Amino acid sequence: MAIVRVDDLILPLGVLVMGWFLRAVFIMAIALAFDPSTLWGDEIEERLEKERLKHASVLEKLDKTVNTRMVKAEKQARANGTAADIQILEFQKERYELFGLLPSFGDAAMFKQRSTSYDRLVKAYRVAVRDYTKEMLDEKAAKTEQELKTVWPEFLDVAEFGGWNPLGAIQMDMGNGVLAITGHGDKSALLTTNDFTVRHVFTVNMCASENVKAWVAIRVRDNQGRFTGYTSSILGKHDSVQLGKMGLDFDVKEIGVQSVVRKPNEFVEMKFAFDQSAAITTIVDGGHNGGMSSSVEPNGKFGFFVVNGTVIIKSITVAVAPN
């Protein structure tokens, strides 16, 4: 009877195990290589990355133009302007650095370049989310949707608002997940498509420019077609922004205690609560009741009216007040 030593078995057994391992790796590689969803997922990512790079290139070119003009504007302000002119320029520079929003010296061509590039990028993100979802790549779809929020303000897609409609010559600009709305001398507005009842509560996370003259409002039209309803003013004072009181008919002498004061470009959360007997404006970050009115209007649209300057909106949420 032949004696088989353990040493004689180790090599063949090792070769066999290695063979099984390599075969498993080969099968997995083939499966991955021929998994349509994996290949299609790579293609989706490549298309999206291509649009990201295009957008970055547009912003880089604009950045060079803005910086050149900013240096020139600052020299002129220091040579011929006042301390207030220099301060205003500093606030504009801060807005550009924080949100990517163009300063006032930005011309129509610059705004068009930015808006066209943002529109293209947002569309690419939405197509990518749609295609990832279709291919059951849910994790990638969720990640891409989260990235989109850094580009496109999420509140613009809230179904309950029913969309947002411009009124008059309102200028809208996107930047780093915020929406900026600017007025140039007339009472332009951005209003929700839907009407809301007095039981709704709106919370707005926003800031404003140093020269702003604007109102957050729930408005309805009266029998003569005029706007009427609640307003809460946002007024720039060059080195500060006063907000939080409440009134009617865009009255800057609203009812309420002293306005809350914030620096230009400094975000603040305002809550607008309406029930059957009263309406209250509250500054959420501090619990300050800015204004109160006991004259309740019927259903109306929620929005922002801007005469001068810029209102920058980060988020808007809506809820139904408890009974």
DAKACOR-V110206 format. One record per residue. N is the residue number from 1. RES is the residue in one letter. PHI is phi in degrees with one decimal (999 if undefined). PSI is psi as a letter, one per 30 degrees, with the letter a starting at -180 (NA if undefined). Layout:
BEGIN
n={N N}
res={RES RES}
phi={PHI PHI}
psi={PSI PSI}
END
This chain:
BEGIN
n={1 2 3 4 5 6 7 8 9 10 11 12 13 14 15 16 17 18 19 20 21 22 23 24 25 26 27 28 29 30 31 32 33 34 35 36 37 38 39 40 41 42 43 44 45 46 47 48 49 50 51 52 53 54 55 56 57 58 59 60 61 62 63 64 65 66 67 68 69 70 71 72 73 74 75 76 77 78 79 80 81 82 83 84 85 86 87 88 89 90 91 92 93 94 95 96 97 98 99 100 101 102 103 104 105 106 107 108 109 110 111 112 113 114 115 116 117 118 119 120 121 122 123 124 125 126 127 128 129 130 131 132 133 134 135 136 137 138 139 140 141 142 143 144 145 146 147 148 149 150 151 152 153 154 155 156 157 158 159 160 161 162 163 164 165 166 167 168 169 170 171 172 173 174 175 176 177 178 179 180 181 182 183 184 185 186 187 188 189 190 191 192 193 194 195 196 197 198 199 200 201 202 203 204 205 206 207 208 209 210 211 212 213 214 215 216 217 218 219 220 221 222 223 224 225 226 227 228 229 230 231 232 233 234 235 236 237 238 239 240 241 242 243 244 245 246 247 248 249 250 251 252 253 254 255 256 257 258 259 260 261 262 263 264 265 266 267 268 269 270 271 272 273 274 275 276 277 278 279 280 281 282 283 284 285 286 287 288 289 290 291 292 293 294 295 296 297 298 299 300 301 302 303 304 305 306 307 308 309 310 311 312 313 314 315 316 317 318 319 320 321 322 323}
res={M A I V R V D D L I L P L G V L V M G W F L R A V F I M A I A L A F D P S T L W G D E I E E R L E K E R L K H A S V L E K L D K T V N T R M V K A E K Q A R A N G T A A D I Q I L E F Q K E R Y E L F G L L P S F G D A A M F K Q R S T S Y D R L V K A Y R V A V R D Y T K E M L D E K A A K T E Q E L K T V W P E F L D V A E F G G W N P L G A I Q M D M G N G V L A I T G H G D K S A L L T T N D F T V R H V F T V N M C A S E N V K A W V A I R V R D N Q G R F T G Y T S S I L G K H D S V Q L G K M G L D F D V K E I G V Q S V V R K P N E F V E M K F A F D Q S A A I T T I V D G G H N G G M S S S V E P N G K F G F F V V N G T V I I K S I T V A V A P N}
phi={999 -78.5 -98.4 -100.0 -82.5 -59.2 -59.8 -70.8 -91.5 -61.8 -63.1 -60.0 -66.5 -63.6 -62.3 -63.8 -62.9 -60.3 -63.7 -61.0 -62.6 -62.9 -64.7 -63.1 -61.9 -63.6 -64.8 -64.5 -63.9 -63.6 -62.2 -66.6 -64.3 -107.2 -81.5 -57.6 -66.7 -66.0 -64.3 -67.4 -62.3 -63.2 -67.2 -61.1 -63.3 -63.8 -65.0 -66.4 -62.3 -61.3 -71.0 -59.4 -66.1 -61.3 -64.0 -60.6 -66.7 -62.2 -65.7 -64.4 -65.6 -64.0 -60.5 -62.7 -64.8 -62.0 -63.0 -62.3 -70.3 -64.3 -60.5 -64.5 -65.0 -68.4 -61.2 -65.4 -64.8 -75.0 -83.9 -124.0 -95.5 -107.8 -61.2 -65.4 -61.8 -65.5 -65.4 -60.9 -62.8 -64.3 -65.4 -65.8 -62.2 -63.0 -61.6 -66.6 -69.7 -77.1 -118.9 76.3 -83.0 -67.0 -66.0 -64.0 -80.9 -65.6 -93.7 -60.1 -65.1 -65.8 -62.1 -65.6 -57.6 -63.9 -65.0 -64.4 -66.5 -63.2 -59.4 -65.3 -67.4 -60.6 -60.7 -63.0 -62.1 -67.0 -64.0 -63.7 -60.5 -61.0 -70.9 -61.3 -63.6 -61.0 -89.2 60.7 -96.6 -65.6 -63.9 -67.4 -62.6 -65.7 -63.9 -67.3 -64.6 -66.9 -63.1 -59.6 -65.2 -79.8 -109.8 -114.6 -60.7 -62.5 -64.2 -66.1 -107.1 -67.5 -60.6 -65.5 -70.1 72.4 101.0 -129.3 -119.1 -75.8 -127.0 77.1 -94.1 -71.9 -104.1 -115.3 -141.7 -96.3 -174.1 48.6 78.6 -121.1 -114.0 -109.3 -120.2 -127.5 -111.2 -133.2 106.4 -121.0 -84.6 -83.5 -152.3 -124.7 -121.7 -67.5 -71.2 -81.6 -92.0 -129.0 -87.6 -68.9 -84.6 -83.5 -119.6 -111.5 -120.6 -120.0 -102.5 -151.3 -143.1 -149.8 -84.8 -68.1 -110.7 -73.7 -138.2 -152.3 -141.1 -90.1 -153.0 -111.8 -121.0 -133.5 -95.2 -86.5 -63.8 -93.5 81.4 -86.1 -79.9 -146.0 137.7 -87.5 -138.3 -137.2 -77.9 -129.1 -121.6 -82.6 -123.2 72.9 -114.3 -156.9 -128.9 -104.8 -157.4 119.3 -78.4 -135.5 -157.4 -126.3 57.7 57.1 -79.6 -74.3 -96.5 -72.4 -76.5 136.1 -76.7 -56.4 -59.7 -76.9 -113.4 -132.1 -73.9 -54.5 73.6 -94.1 -71.2 -145.0 -101.6 -115.8 -115.0 -114.2 -111.0 -129.8 -126.2 -73.6 -121.0 -158.0 -133.0 -131.5 -98.6 -123.7 -85.0 -64.5 -81.4 145.6 65.3 -87.7 -82.6 -73.5 -157.3 -147.1 -138.1 -104.4 -98.0 -90.3 -91.3 -74.3 -54.0 -165.0 -90.8 -100.3 -178.3 -128.8 -107.1 -128.6 -93.9 -136.3 74.4 -131.8 -109.1 -112.4 -113.8 -92.7 -156.2 -137.8 -122.2 -130.4 -144.0 -97.3 -66.5 -66.8 -66.3}
psi={k k k k l e e f f e e e e e e e e e e e e e e e e e e e e e e e e g j e e e e e e e e e e e e e e e e e e e e e e e e e e e e e e e e e e e e e e e e e e f e f a l e e e e e e e e e e e e e e e e f g k k l f g k l e e e e e e e e e e e e e e e e e e e e e e e e e e e g g i e e e e e e e e e e e f f e k k e f f g k e f f g l k k k k a h k k k k l j h g l k k k k l h f l i l l j k l e l l l l f f k k k k k j l l l l f g k j l k k l j k l k a f g g l k l a k l j l j k k h e g l k k l f l k a l h h k f i l k l a k l k k l l k g k k k k k k j k k a f f l k k k k j e i f g k j e l k k g j k l a l l k k a k k k e l a k k k k e l k l k l k k l NA}
END
